[in-house]
Amino acid sequence: MRSSMRFCGRLIPVFFILTATASAEPVSFRRAIESALKHSGTMAIAFADQTKTRQTYLAAKNNYIPSVNFGSGIGYSVGIPLAVIGSAPSVFNITTQQSVFDPYLRANINAAKMDWKASDLDMLDKKNAVIMETALVYSSLDNLVAKLKILREAQTAAKRAEFISSERLKEGIDSELDLKKAKLASARIQLRLIEAESQSDVLRDQLSKLIGIPAASIETVTESVPSTPDIPQDPDLPSQAADNSPSVRLAFEKAKVADLKAQAEHKMLLPAFDFGSQYAYLSTFNNYDQIYKTYTKNNFTFGLNIRFPFINFAQRATAQAADAEALKAKKTAENVKNQAETEALKQQRALRQLAAARDVAKLEWEVSQAGIDATHAKVESGQASARDEEIARLDANDRYAVYLDSSLDLLKAEIQMLRTTGRIQEWALGK
């Protein structure tokens, strides 16, 4: 009985470990990106904006399609029937109206259509932004997972070094200062471990909100993160990146839209023709048969409404204000392009520095790894203590953590550069 209970007691922790492992869901990098695009509120807002611009264009375009209204103006009249809310009293009426020739409307339709087409660039820019944000969070979390493993190994080494110092102090070999240094090293590792765990929790929660998967069940897959393509130090790259940037192209499209709207305000001063018709079924209780000699129940009118603007100083001022808005939009687009070129140049130059820093960190880690073997050999020959070997191991773990951080900094810069150059979708989704 006792043997069975001891056996079951050993199985219970194993069961909980397996349950926790099974609850974790490996989420590949590409799956995270695709889920973020489906789950993103940013994309939903961009789609709503695109729908709005399309409907605005259709609303302007449909002015050339007759609008038909059915109604009634039933009312009692004394004397000559007067208009009731703009229409003579009638039992039943139908009115139609459509634009025939209107330069102002035509220019507005062109502006609305261009604005609608420009929304594709806004969608593309928002999509690239979501991909970049998800890629940065996913890569940072994956990096922290590896870093936590190293820090836990370093914590174990620090505890061993502290224990060895304590034992050597009891034997009179080490001083109280040596023990305090060992405790300080252990406390520093503990602090870094707590900071990394806190960052990991925040990133996991952030990724959960991006992709719509519970934070506790997310497990990153390091091998699924695609390697970034080489980004050349081409002097023409900043200008090419600006030309390909959806945000820059969108700014110039918005400038064209503003120019078309300004043209429309000027064309408001040109003649315009509208076609209209009206049918009304009249009744004798409105005294129509007494007022009009040729009274008839069925009445129909149609014709053109011609407008010739002659003096309209208010519209001229409105047109000049629209010209100023168009100029402002043009200069804003030029500023956006200049800023994009400058940012691309900064990112291009930063890549070189970060790559060099990553290479230095890697070499320092490799040197510290060799230091472990050298210290181990000294321990075996009696020239060093076991504590020295643990300290060397601590140094190697610390160097590897620095290497992980520098690698992540480089990856972040490369991801940002991929978005700047318009290649982030190709990298993240393979298309």
N, C-alpha and C positions, 0 to 999 in steps of 0.2 A: 504493500500500500504506500509506504513512504517513498520507495523507489519510483513508483508511478507518479506520485505527486511531485517529486523532484524533477522527473522527466517532463511533466506537463509545465512545471514552472519555468523550465528552460525553453520550452516551445512558445510560451506566451510572448516574450519580447520579440522572438523571431517573427511571430505572426503579425505583430503590430508594425514591425519594420517592413515586411512584405506588403502589408496593406497600404502603408504610406507610400511605398514605391509604386504600387500599382495605381494609386490615385493620381500620381503625377502623369501629365499628358505631354509627351514630346511634341513640341510645336516647331516645325521647321521654319526657316527664315522666310521662304517664299509663301508658305501658308499664312504666316503672320502678316505679311504685306497684303496678300489678297483679302484676308479677313478684315484688316484695317480699312481697306478701300470700300468694302461692303458696309462696314459698321460705322464709318466716319460721319460725324455730324457736319464737318467741314464740306465733305462732298455733297451731302444732302442740301446744305445751304447754297452751294454753287449750282446744283441742279435746279433748285427753286429760282435762283436768279436767272438762269438760262431760260427756264420756262416763262418767266415774267417778260424777258426781252423778246421772246418769240411771239407771245400774245400781244405785246405792244405793237410789234410790226404788223401782225394780222389785223389788229384793231384799226391801224391807219390805212392799211391796204383795202380793207373791206368798206371803206367810204365810197368806193367806186361800185359797190354792189348795192342795189336798191334796198332801203330799209322800209318795211311795210308795217303800219300800225292800224289795228282795228280798235274801234271805240264807239262811244255814244256820248251825246251831249244833251241828254233829255232835260228839258226845263220849260217853265211857263213864261210866256212873253206878254207884255202889255205894250202896245204900240209897235214900233219897228223892232224886230228881234236883234238884240245886241249880242256881241261875242261873250261867250262864257269861257273864261280861261283860254283866250286866244282862238276860239272856234265858235262859229254860229251854232245855235241849238239844232240838234238833229237826232233822229231816232237811231240812226246807224251811220257810221262814216269809216272810210278807209283813206289813209294818206300814205304816200310814198315819197322818198327823197333819195337822191344820189348825186354824187359829184361827177361832173362831166369834164371840166377843165379847171385845174387849180394848181398853179405852179408851187404854191406854198405846201400844199398837201403832198405833191409829188416829191419835193425835196425832203419832207419829213419822212415819207415812206422809205426813201433811200437811206436816210440816217438811221431809221429804226432797223432796217435790214442789216446794215453794216454793224450796228450795235449787237444785233442777234448773232451774227457770224463771229463777232469778236468774243462773244461769251464762250466759244470753244477754247480760245486761248486762256480764258480765266479758269475753265474747267481743267485744262492741262496743267496750269500753274498750281492750282489747288491739289491736283492729283500728285504732282511731284513733291509738294510740301508734305502731304500725308505720308508718302513713301519715305521721304527723308527722315521725318520725325520717328516713324516706326523703326526704320533701319538703325537710327542712332540709339533709340531706347533698347532695342533687341541686342545690339552689339555691346552696349554698355552693361546690360544685365548678364550676358554671356561671359563678358570679361570679368565681372565681379564674382561669378560662380567659380571661375578658375582662381581668382585672387583669394577668395575665401578658403579654398582648399590649401593654398600655400600658407596662408596666415594660420590656419589650424595646425599645420605641420610645424610652423615656426613657434606656435604657442607650446606645442609638445616639447620642442627642443629647448625653449626658454625655461620651461618647468624642470626639465632634466638638469639644465645648467644651474638653476637655483638650488635644486636638491643636492647636486654635487658640491656647490659652494658651502651649503649648510653642513654637509658631512665633513668637508675639509676644514671648516671652522672648528668643528668639534674636535678634530684631530690636531688642531693648532697649526695647520698648514696655511690656511687663508685667514685674512683679517675680516673684521666686521664690515669694512668698506667694500671688500670684494663681494660679500653677500648682498649688501645694499645695491651694488651695481647690477648684480644678477636679478634682484627683485625689480629694479627699475626697468631693465630690459624686458622682463616678463610683463610688467604693467604697461609698457609702451605697446607691446604686441597685443595685449588685451584691449587697449584703447582703439588701435587700428582695426581690430577684429569687430568691435562693436560698431565703429563707424561704417565699415564695409557692410555689415549685416543691415544697418539702418538704410544705407543707400540701396541695398538689394531689395529691401521691402518696398521702398518708394518706387523703384524702377519696375518691380513686378506688378505693383498696383497700377502704375501708369500704362504699362503694356497691356494689362488686363482691360483697362478702359478703352484702349485703342482697338483691340482685336475682339473684344466681347467674350473672353474666356476667363473663368474664375482664376484669380491670382494664385491661389494655393495649388492649383493643378498645372501651372505652366512650367514646363521644363525645356530650356533652350537646347538646340542641337548645333554644336560648334561647327561640325563638318558641313552643315547646310548653308553657312554664310558664304556667298560667292566671293572669290578673290577679286579685288578691284583691278581694272585695267590700268596699264601704264598711262600716265598723264604727261605728255611731253612739255618741256620748258620752251615751247615755241613762242616767239615774241608776238605773233599774230593771234595767239590763243585768246587773250582778253577781249579783243574786238570781235572775234568769231563767237565767243561765248555770249557777248552782249547781243549780237545779231540773232542768235538762236534762242535767247531767253524768252520764254512765254510772257513774262511780266513786262519786258521791254517792248515786245511786239504788241502787247495789249495796250500799252500806253500810247503808242503811235496810232493804233486803230481808234482809240478813244479821241485822239486829236483830230482824226479824219471825221469822226462822228460829230464833234463839236463844230468843225468847219461846215459840214453839211447843214447842221441846225442853224448856223449863222446865215448861210445862203437862203435857207427857208424863210427866215425872218425878213430878209430883204425882198423876197418874192411875195411876201404878204401884201406889198404895195402894187402888185400886178393884177390885172383883171382876172376874174374867176367866174365860171358858169356852173350852176347847179340845176338839175332837172327835178321837177316835183309834180305830183298829181294828187287830186283829192276827189273822192266820191262821197256824197251825202244823201241819205234818204230823209226827206223833210216831212213834217206833219202840219196839219191845219191848226192844231192847238197853239201853234206859235204865230198865228196870224199871217203866215206867208201868203195865203190865198187872197187876203184882203190888201196886203201891201203891194204885191207884185201882180201885174196884169197877166203875165204868162207864167203863172205858178205851175210847177211840175214836181212830183214827188222825187223823181230820180234826177240827180244833178252831178255833173262831172266837170272837172277843170284840170288842165295840165299845161305845162309850159316851162320855160327856162327862167331861172333867177340869175340875172347878170349883175355883177358888182364891179364897179370901176372906182377904185380908191383914188381920191383926188388930193385931199389934204389930210394927213394923219401924222402929226409930229410925234405923237406918243409911240407909234409903231417904228418911226425912224430911230428914235432913241433906243427902243428895244432891240432893233437890228444892230446898232452900234455897240450895245452892251454884249450882244451875242458874238460880235467880232472880237471883243476883248477876251471873252471866254475861250474862243477858238485859239487866239494867240497864247493865252495862258496854258491851255492844254498842250499846244505844240512845244512850248518851252519846258513844260513839265516832263514831256516825253524825252526831250533831249537831256534833261538832268538825270532822268532814270537811266538812260543809256550810259551816260558818263559815270554814274555811280556803279553801274553793273561792271563796266570795264575796270574801274579802280578796284572793286571788290574781287574780281576775277584775278587781277594781277597780284593782289595781296595773298589770295589763297594759293596761287601758283608758286609764289616765292616761299610761303609758309610750308608748303609740302617738302621743299628741299631741306629746310631746317628740321622739320619733324622726322624726316627719313634719316637724317644724320644723327639726331638724338636717339632714335630707335636703335640704330646700328651700334652706337656707343653703349647704350644700356645692355644690349645683347652681349657685347664683348665683356663688359664688366661682370655680367652674370656668369659667362663661361669661365672667366678668370677666377671668380669666387668658387665655382664648382671644382676647378682644379685645386683651389686652396683647401677644400675638404679632404681630398685625397692626400695632399701634402701633410696636412695636420694629422690625419689618421696614421700616416707612416711614422710621424714623430711620436705619436702616442704609443705605438708598438715598440718603438726604440727607447722609450722612456724619456724623450726630450720634451714632451708635452703631456698635459693631463686630458682626461675625458671631457673636462669642462671646456678646454680649448677647442676640442672637436665640435662640441655643441655650439660654441660661439661662432665657429667657422660655418656651421650649418645655418645658423641664424642669419649670418651675413649673406649667404647664398640665397636663402629664401627672400631676404629683403631686396636683393638685387633682381631677383626674378619678378617680384612684385612691381618694381620700378620698370622693368622691361615690359610687363603687361600694360602698365599705365601709358608708357610711351607708344606702344603698339596701338592702343585704343585711340590716343590723341591723333596719330597718323591716320587711322581708319576714319575717324570723324571728319578730318580735313578732306580726305579723299571723297567721302560721301557728299560733303557739301560742294566739292568741285564738280562732281558728277551731275549734281542738280544744276549748277551754274552753267555747265556746258551742254545741258539738255540730254545727257546720256544715262540718267539715273533709272529710268524705266527699263532700258535695255539691260542694265546691270542687274537690277533687282528681280525683274520678271522674265528676262530673256527675250524681250520683244520691244 
